[in-house]
Amino acid sequence: MPNIKSAKKRVKVTEAKALRNQIFKTQMRTIIKKYDAAIAAGDREMATAAYKVAVKKIDQAVTRGILHKNNAAHKKSSFTKKLNAMA
């Protein structure tokens, strides 16, 4: 445990940010699972809607620094391929 006041504050701030990032990651994973479920079900309309939401959430994750931009590009490319394969 830190003794210095600023170090104590940093611990609190870091914990708060880590919690916020954890919540965001959980939401992102849930959205991705919904997209995968729509693809598996073969429902093109639902998959298209889920695709838009998933891509938006992934872009937000890059902006927040939760995902690396190349990782996000890989995920979005994979999603696009799956969606186009349904047609």
N, C-alpha and C positions, 0 to 999 in steps of 0.2 A: 504494500500500500504506500502510495506516495506521501511525502511529508509537506512538500511545497504546495502552496495554494493553487498556483497555475497548473501544476501537474495533476492535482485532484480534479480541477475543472476539465482538463483534457480527457481524463478517464471517463467522466460523465458524458462529455460531448461525443466521444468515440463510441460509447455504449449506445447512445441515442441514435447515432448515424448507422451503426451496425444493425440495430433493430429495424430502422426504416428500410435499409437495403434488404434485409431478410424478408420483410413484408412484401416489398416490391418483387423480389425474386419468386416468392411463393405465388403471387398473383400471375406473374408471367408464365410460370410452369403450368398453372391451372388453365390459362388461356391456350397454351400450346397443346395440352391434353385434349381440350375441347375441339381444337382444330383436327388433331389426329383421329378423334372419335368420329367427326363428321366425314373425314376421308374414308375411314374404315366402313362407315355406314353407306357410303356411296351417294350421299345427299349433296348434290352440287351447289344448290343455293345456300345451304347451311355452311358448307365448306368455304364458299366465297366470302360470306359474311365473317366467318371465323378467321379467315386468312387476313382480311383487312385489319381486324382487331389485333391479331397476333403480330403482324408486321409493325403496326403502330407502337405496340408495347415494347417490341424489341428495339425500335428506334429510340424510344424513351430511355431504355436501359443503357444504350450507348451514350446518350446525352448526359445521363446521371453518372456515368463512369462505372456502371455495374458490369457491363459486357464490353469486350474489346470489339472494335469496329469490324475486324476481319471475321470474328466469331459470329457477329450479327449477320454479316453478308453471307456467310456459309449457311446459317439457319434459314435466312430468307430465300436463298437460292434453292435450298432443299424443299421448302414449302411450295415454292412456285412450280418446281418440277412435279411434285405430287399432285398439285391442283391441275396442271396442264395434262397430266397423264389420265385424268378422269374423263377428258373430253373425247 
